[in-house]
Amino acid sequence: MKLKILFALAPLLASASSAASSRLASLRDISESCSPSGAIQDACCEYKTIEQVNWDIAPYLDELIQTSFFRYVKIDLNRGCKFWKEDHFCLQEGCAVETADESEIPENLRTKSLSSVDYSLTQDAGFPFLNKRCHFNENDFCVIDEPHVLNDIPYVNLLKNPERFTGYAGDSAARVWDAVYKENCFDAGEGDNDDSMGLGDLLKGMQNANDAGDMCVEKRVFYRLISGLHSSISTHICDKYLDQKTGKWYRNLDCFKERLGLHPDRIQNMYFTYVVLLRAIAKLAPYLESTSWYSSSLDREKIHKLVNGIVTTTVSCPPTFDESIMFTDETAASLKKEFKNHFRNISLIMDCVGCEKCRLWGKLQVTGLGTALKILFSFDNDASKYRLTRTELVSLINGFSRISDSLRAVERFRARIQDQEDILLEVTASTSQQVASSVERTSTTPTAKAIQIDLSHMDFDDPKKIVKWSVGLVITVLGVVSIMYKGYQNHLGTYKVRESAREVSDASFVNKEEPADEPSEEHESTKTNKADGAKRASGLKKRGRKGKQA
């Protein structure tokens, strides 16, 4: 009776399908988070509009930040933390900031040249770079470094100190962001001021209040700006992540998934922060078009061309944000003052960042965002009253460039996730077909113990590993099944040898038997010698026995 072998691959196939389905679901959730659609809350435009505007402006920004006016900046990185003791001692090699040599600084930016600049405001002055100022004035949303302090500080070439992963993390970094969100923000809900609330609870409370419509627009805007800035910085870290074992930079999808991909509100807030910066640039457009503020730059023609490109694109796009809806009720004055004070504190908290390079980019981007708020909510919409320092203008453009790159990084991660989805779908379908086919071909084997393999540990982030693992699995399974089946047939005596193999086997057998049918003379002689030797041995034994008896 023929028994049938059923090699139990069903549990294996089920485990593989379950793991693949789970990974696909996770990728699709992240992809959905990275693809916001519809109107942007608290703004006047849609996500797709902002993405298109960003692609139009980005090429101009990328070139503009490389010009002499915007790549050099002076920022006091040793002002000291005013909120807690921070030693600013980072052991990571990537934390250090490389200062610019005096010889590479353009002549018009050197300290001696700056002392001769005319700071008086005229009708066509463009930006009056103020010579003297107090620690901050009423219009400022952040604390700006004093000019007399900056005289003794070397310039930093931002291109030589790019914002990316430095290894700075742990309690120091967490403390900074906890202070930003918890100690220097509005209450999450009206009348809610629980000092025991942690960062996670605070953000959750803010989101709940936001969803319920219980938070006024001013507080909601404040939170979304800070969250968007935080998200942008996290995106830069994940997009330029250092593998500390190999020393290679790469795009870390796991980092992005953990910090942003699973949190759609963070990505949405990043778009909103871009909207506010874009509105500030548009409002500043008439002054940006003036050539007086960069007339002493050697690459002024290039600056003029790039700035005009940004202004043209910005002005031509639909309105993105309506700042007139804020600070309009009876509490407007006090609320606006509180808004400014909180943001000034955040600018001071950046001095508490332990990593020097992170401190540089943190201060630069917070100053850029504060400059945007200053343009939108100070001067009573009278452009003739605008007062900006060079540091503020450089910070505004570089901060806008940073968040512009963040939106493009989100699209790069989105494309990578889509590629992994496609590969995983293809591999899953191919593996299922091959395993099913192998089960069908091995339907005549004895009952075997079901083989169960847990695939929960499989890393489905790398489709190449999945392909190699799947192909290897199929080959192994087919080989084992083939050996088992042939062994079982051989045991029953039903194993059929191929004709070619049988002929070879028969030929070997015949060759081995031929000497016995036709013995040679040498063979007969050998037999005779063996017989004579046996007789002599027998005679010797008999004589030996007789000797013993005597």
C-alpha positions in Angstrom: 0.0 0.0 0.0 1.4 3.4 -1.0 1.5 5.9 1.8 1.4 9.6 1.0 3.9 12.1 2.6 2.6 15.5 3.6 5.5 17.7 4.5 3.8 20.1 6.8 4.6 23.5 5.4 1.3 25.1 6.4 2.6 26.5 9.7 5.7 27.9 8.0 3.7 29.6 5.3 1.2 31.0 7.9 4.1 32.4 10.0 5.8 34.0 7.0 2.5 35.5 5.8 1.6 36.9 9.2 5.0 38.5 9.7 4.9 40.0 6.2 1.4 41.3 6.7 2.3 42.9 10.0 5.3 44.6 8.4 3.2 45.8 5.4 0.6 47.2 7.8 3.3 49.1 9.7 4.8 50.5 6.5 1.4 51.6 5.3 0.7 53.4 8.6 4.0 55.3 8.3 3.4 56.1 4.6 0.0 57.5 5.5 1.6 59.7 8.3 4.2 61.0 5.8 1.5 61.9 3.3 -0.8 64.4 4.9 -3.6 65.8 2.6 -6.3 68.4 2.6 -6.2 71.8 4.3 -3.5 72.6 6.9 -5.1 73.4 10.2 -4.7 77.1 11.3 -3.4 78.0 7.8 -4.9 79.2 4.5 -3.6 76.5 2.2 -3.3 72.7 1.5 -0.4 70.3 2.0 0.0 69.7 -1.7 0.3 73.4 -2.3 3.1 73.8 0.2 4.9 70.8 -1.3 4.8 72.4 -4.7 5.9 75.8 -3.4 8.7 74.2 -1.6 10.0 72.4 -4.6 9.9 75.7 -6.5 11.8 77.7 -3.8 14.2 75.0 -2.6 16.8 75.4 -5.5 17.1 79.1 -4.8 17.5 78.5 -1.0 20.1 75.8 -1.5 22.3 78.2 -3.5 21.5 81.3 -1.4 22.8 79.8 1.8 26.1 79.1 0.1 26.8 82.8 -0.7 29.2 84.8 1.4 26.4 86.8 3.2 24.5 83.8 4.4 27.1 81.1 5.1 29.0 83.1 7.7 27.5 83.9 11.1 28.5 85.0 14.6 26.7 83.4 17.4 27.7 83.4 21.1 28.0 79.7 22.0 29.5 80.4 25.4 26.7 82.5 26.9 26.0 79.9 29.6 22.8 78.2 30.7 20.6 80.4 32.9 18.3 77.6 34.1 20.6 74.9 35.4 24.2 73.9 35.6 25.4 72.6 32.2 29.1 72.0 31.7 28.8 72.0 27.8 31.3 69.1 27.7 30.4 66.7 24.9 32.7 63.6 24.3 31.3 63.1 20.8 33.7 64.1 18.0 30.8 65.4 15.9 29.8 67.9 18.6 32.7 70.3 18.0 32.2 73.5 15.9 34.9 74.5 13.4 35.3 78.3 13.4 36.3 80.2 10.3 39.8 81.5 9.8 39.9 85.3 9.5 41.6 85.0 6.1 38.6 83.3 4.6 36.1 85.9 5.8 35.0 88.4 3.1 36.4 91.9 3.7 33.0 93.4 4.1 32.2 91.1 7.1 35.4 91.6 9.0 35.2 93.5 12.3 37.2 96.5 11.0 34.9 96.9 8.0 31.7 96.5 10.0 32.7 99.5 12.2 32.4 101.8 9.2 28.9 100.7 8.2 26.3 103.5 8.2 23.5 102.3 10.4 21.1 105.2 9.8 17.7 104.4 8.4 16.8 106.0 5.1 13.9 105.5 2.7 15.9 103.1 0.6 18.1 101.6 3.3 16.6 98.1 3.1 17.7 96.6 6.5 19.2 99.0 9.1 21.7 96.9 10.9 21.6 98.5 14.3 24.8 99.5 16.0 23.6 99.5 19.6 20.7 97.8 21.3 19.6 96.7 24.7 19.5 92.9 25.6 16.2 92.7 23.8 13.6 95.3 22.9 9.8 95.2 22.9 9.6 93.9 19.4 12.0 91.0 19.8 10.7 87.4 20.2 14.0 86.1 21.2 17.2 87.2 23.0 19.8 88.3 20.5 23.5 88.3 21.2 24.9 91.8 22.0 26.9 93.3 19.1 29.8 94.3 21.4 30.0 90.6 22.6 30.0 89.4 19.0 33.0 91.6 18.1 35.3 89.2 20.0 33.6 86.0 18.6 35.0 84.3 15.5 32.7 83.6 12.5 31.4 80.2 11.8 31.1 78.8 8.3 27.8 77.0 8.4 28.6 74.9 5.3 31.6 73.4 7.2 29.4 72.7 10.2 26.3 71.0 8.7 23.3 70.0 10.9 23.2 66.2 11.3 23.6 63.4 13.8 26.3 64.1 16.3 25.6 61.4 18.9 24.3 63.9 21.4 21.4 62.3 23.4 20.5 61.1 26.9 19.4 63.1 29.9 21.0 66.4 28.8 19.1 66.5 25.5 15.8 65.3 27.1 16.1 68.0 29.8 16.4 70.7 27.1 13.3 69.6 25.3 11.4 69.0 28.5 12.2 72.6 29.5 11.0 73.9 26.1 7.7 72.1 26.3 6.9 72.1 30.0 8.5 75.0 31.8 8.2 77.7 29.2 4.9 77.1 27.5 1.3 77.9 28.0 -1.0 75.5 29.9 -2.2 72.6 27.8 -5.8 73.3 28.7 -7.6 76.3 30.1 -6.8 76.5 33.8 -4.6 73.4 33.7 -1.2 73.9 35.4 0.0 70.6 36.8 3.8 70.9 37.5 4.1 67.2 37.8 3.1 66.8 34.1 5.9 65.2 32.0 6.8 65.9 28.4 4.7 63.1 27.1 1.7 64.0 29.2 2.0 67.7 28.2 2.1 66.9 24.5 -0.9 64.5 24.9 -2.8 67.1 26.8 -2.0 69.7 24.1 -3.2 67.3 21.4 -6.4 66.5 23.3 -7.1 70.2 23.8 -6.3 70.9 20.2 -8.7 68.1 19.0 -11.5 69.3 21.3 -11.1 72.9 20.2 -10.6 74.0 23.8 -7.3 75.8 23.1 -7.2 79.3 21.7 -5.5 79.9 18.4 -2.6 81.8 19.9 -1.6 78.9 22.2 -2.2 76.4 19.5 0.0 78.2 17.1 2.7 78.5 19.7 2.7 74.8 20.4 2.6 73.8 16.7 5.6 76.1 15.9 7.7 74.5 18.7 6.6 71.0 17.7 7.3 71.7 14.1 10.8 73.0 14.8 11.5 70.0 17.0 10.3 67.7 14.3 12.4 69.4 11.7 15.5 69.0 13.8 14.7 65.3 14.3 14.2 64.9 10.6 17.7 66.3 9.9 19.2 63.8 12.4 17.5 60.8 10.8 18.2 61.9 7.2 21.9 62.3 7.9 22.6 59.6 10.4 26.1 58.2 11.3 26.7 54.5 11.5 29.3 54.7 14.3 30.6 51.2 13.5 31.4 51.9 9.8 31.7 55.6 9.9 29.3 56.0 7.0 26.4 58.4 6.7 23.0 57.0 5.7 19.3 57.7 5.8 18.0 55.9 9.0 14.4 54.8 8.4 14.0 53.3 11.8 15.1 56.6 13.4 12.5 58.4 11.2 9.8 55.9 12.1 10.3 56.2 15.8 10.6 60.0 15.9 8.1 61.1 13.3 6.7 58.3 11.1 4.4 57.0 13.9 3.3 60.5 14.9 1.4 62.2 12.1 0.8 65.3 14.2 4.5 66.0 14.3 4.8 66.0 10.5 1.7 68.2 10.2 3.2 70.7 12.6 6.4 70.8 10.6 4.3 71.8 7.5 2.6 74.4 9.6 5.9 75.9 10.8 7.0 76.1 7.2 3.8 78.0 6.4 4.5 80.6 9.0 8.1 81.1 7.8 6.9 81.4 4.2 4.4 84.1 5.2 7.2 86.0 7.0 9.4 85.8 3.9 6.5 87.1 1.7 5.8 90.0 4.1 9.5 90.9 4.0 9.7 90.6 0.2 9.8 94.4 -0.6 12.8 94.8 1.6 14.5 91.6 0.3 14.3 93.0 -3.2 16.4 96.0 -2.1 20.1 95.7 -3.0 21.5 97.9 -0.3 21.8 95.2 2.5 24.2 93.1 0.4 25.7 95.7 -1.9 29.2 95.2 -0.4 29.2 91.5 -1.0 31.5 90.2 -3.7 28.9 87.8 -5.0 26.1 90.4 -4.9 24.9 89.6 -8.4 24.3 86.0 -7.5 22.6 87.0 -4.3 20.3 89.4 -6.2 19.3 86.7 -8.7 18.6 84.1 -6.0 16.7 86.5 -3.7 14.5 87.7 -6.6 13.7 84.0 -7.4 12.6 83.4 -3.8 10.6 86.7 -3.7 8.9 86.0 -7.1 7.9 82.5 -6.0 6.7 83.5 -2.6 4.6 86.4 -3.7 3.0 84.5 -6.6 1.8 81.6 -4.3 -1.6 81.8 -2.6 -1.8 83.2 0.9 -0.5 80.6 3.4 -1.2 82.1 6.9 -3.4 84.9 8.2 -1.7 86.5 11.2 -4.5 89.0 11.7 -6.7 86.4 13.4 -4.3 86.4 16.4 -4.2 88.7 19.4 -7.5 90.4 18.6 -9.7 90.0 21.8 -9.6 92.0 25.0 -6.7 89.9 26.4 -4.6 90.5 23.3 -2.0 92.7 24.9 -1.3 90.4 27.9 -1.4 87.3 25.7 1.0 88.7 23.2 3.4 89.7 26.0 3.2 86.2 27.4 3.8 84.7 24.0 6.9 86.8 23.6 8.3 86.0 27.0 7.8 82.3 26.5 9.6 82.4 23.2 12.4 84.5 24.7 12.9 81.9 27.3 13.1 79.2 24.7 15.9 81.1 22.9 17.8 81.2 26.3 17.2 77.5 26.8 19.2 76.8 23.6 22.2 77.9 25.6 21.7 74.8 27.8 22.3 72.4 24.9 25.4 70.3 25.8 26.5 69.6 22.2 28.2 72.7 20.7 27.1 72.0 17.1 23.6 71.3 18.3 23.7 74.5 20.2 24.8 76.4 17.1 21.9 75.1 15.0 19.4 75.3 17.8 20.1 78.9 18.5 20.2 79.7 14.8 16.8 78.1 14.0 15.1 79.5 17.1 16.4 82.9 16.2 15.1 82.5 12.6 11.6 81.5 13.9 11.7 84.4 16.4 12.6 86.7 13.5 9.6 85.5 11.5 7.3 86.1 14.5 8.8 89.6 14.9 8.0 90.4 11.2 4.4 89.1 11.6 3.4 90.5 14.9 5.6 93.6 15.5 5.7 97.0 13.8 1.9 97.1 13.4 2.1 96.0 9.8 4.2 99.1 9.0 7.1 97.9 6.9 8.9 101.2 7.3 9.4 100.3 11.0 11.2 97.0 10.3 14.5 96.7 12.3 16.6 93.5 11.7 20.2 92.7 12.5 22.3 90.8 10.1 22.2 87.8 12.5 18.4 87.8 12.4 18.3 87.9 8.6 20.9 85.1 8.2 19.0 83.1 10.8 15.7 83.6 9.1 17.0 82.4 5.7 19.0 79.5 7.0 16.1 78.5 9.3 13.7 78.6 6.3 16.2 76.5 4.3 16.5 73.9 7.1 12.7 73.3 7.3 12.5 73.3 3.5 15.0 70.5 3.5 13.0 68.7 6.2 9.9 68.6 4.0 12.0 67.2 1.1 13.5 64.6 3.5 10.0 63.5 4.4 9.3 62.9 0.7 12.6 60.9 0.4 11.6 58.7 3.4 8.1 58.4 1.8 9.6 57.1 -1.4 11.8 54.7 0.4 8.9 53.3 2.4 6.9 52.9 -0.9 9.9 51.0 -2.4 10.0 48.6 0.6 6.2 48.1 0.3 6.5 47.1 -3.4 9.5 44.7 -2.8 7.8 43.1 0.3 4.6 42.5 -1.7 6.6 41.0 -4.6 8.7 38.8 -2.3 5.6 37.6 -0.3 3.7 36.6 -3.4 6.7 34.8 -4.9 7.5 32.9 -1.7 3.9 31.8 -1.3 3.8 30.5 -4.8 7.1 28.6 -4.5 6.2 27.0 -1.1 2.8 26.0 -2.4 4.3 24.5 -5.4 6.8 22.5 -3.3 3.9 21.1 -1.2 2.1 20.0 -4.3 5.2 18.2 -5.7 5.7 16.3 -2.4 2.2 14.9 -1.9 3.4 11.2 -1.7 5.6 11.1 1.4 5.0 9.4 4.8 3.5 11.3 7.7 6.1 13.6 9.2 6.1 15.8 12.2 5.0 19.3 11.4 7.8 21.8 11.2 7.0 25.1 12.8 9.3 28.1 12.4 8.8 31.3 14.2 9.5 34.2 11.8 8.7 37.0 14.3 12.5 37.7 14.7 12.9 38.3 10.9 14.0 41.7 10.0 11.7 42.7 7.1 13.3 46.2 6.9 15.8 44.9 4.4 14.0 43.4 1.3 17.3 41.9 0.0 17.6 39.7 3.1 14.1 38.6 2.7 14.7 37.5 -0.9 17.9 35.6 0.0 16.2 34.0 3.1 13.2 32.9 1.0 15.2 31.4 -1.8 17.4 29.6 0.6 14.4 28.3 2.5 12.7 26.9 -0.7 15.9 25.2 -1.9 16.5 23.6 1.5 12.9 22.4 1.8 12.9 20.9 -1.7 16.2 19.2 -1.0 15.1 17.7 2.3 11.8 16.5 0.8 13.6 14.9 -2.1 16.0 13.0 0.1 13.2 11.8 2.4 11.1 10.6 -0.5 13.9 8.7 -2.2 14.9 7.1 1.1 11.3 6.0 1.8 10.9 4.5 -1.7 14.2 2.6 -1.3 13.0 1.2 2.0 9.9 -0.2 0.3 11.8 -1.4 -2.7 9.9 0.7 -5.1 12.7 3.2 -5.8 13.0 3.4 -9.6 16.6 3.9 -10.9 16.9 5.9 -14.1 17.8 3.7 -17.1 21.1 5.4 -17.7 22.1 4.8 -14.1 21.0 1.1 -14.3 23.1 0.5 -17.4 26.2 1.9 -15.7 25.5 -0.3 -12.6 25.0 -3.5 -14.7 28.2 -2.9 -16.6 30.2 -2.6 -13.4 28.7 -5.8 -12.1 29.6 -7.7 -15.3 33.2 -6.5 -15.2 33.7 -7.7 -11.6 32.4 -11.3 -12.4 34.4 -11.9 -15.7 37.6 -13.1 -14.0 35.7 -16.0 -12.2 34.3 -17.3 -15.6 37.6 -17.4 -17.4 40.4 -18.0 -14.9 44.0 -17.4 -16.0 47.0 -19.7 -15.6 48.3 -17.4 -13.0 45.1 -17.8 -11.1 45.3 -21.7 -11.2 49.0 -21.6 -10.1 48.1 -19.5 -7.1 45.4 -22.0 -6.0 47.9 -25.0 -6.3 50.5 -23.1 -4.2 47.9 -22.4 -1.5 46.9 -26.2 -1.4 50.5 -27.3 -1.0 51.2 -24.8 1.7 48.1 -26.1 3.6 49.4 -29.7 3.5 52.8 -28.8 4.8 51.3 -26.9 7.6 49.1 -29.9 8.6 52.1 -32.2 8.6 54.1 -29.9 10.9 51.2 -29.8 13.4 51.0 -33.6 13.6 54.8 -33.9 14.2 54.5 -31.4 16.9 51.8 -33.4 18.7 53.8 -36.6 18.6 56.9 -34.8 20.1 54.8 -33.6 23.0 53.4 -37.1 23.7 57.0 -38.6 23.7 
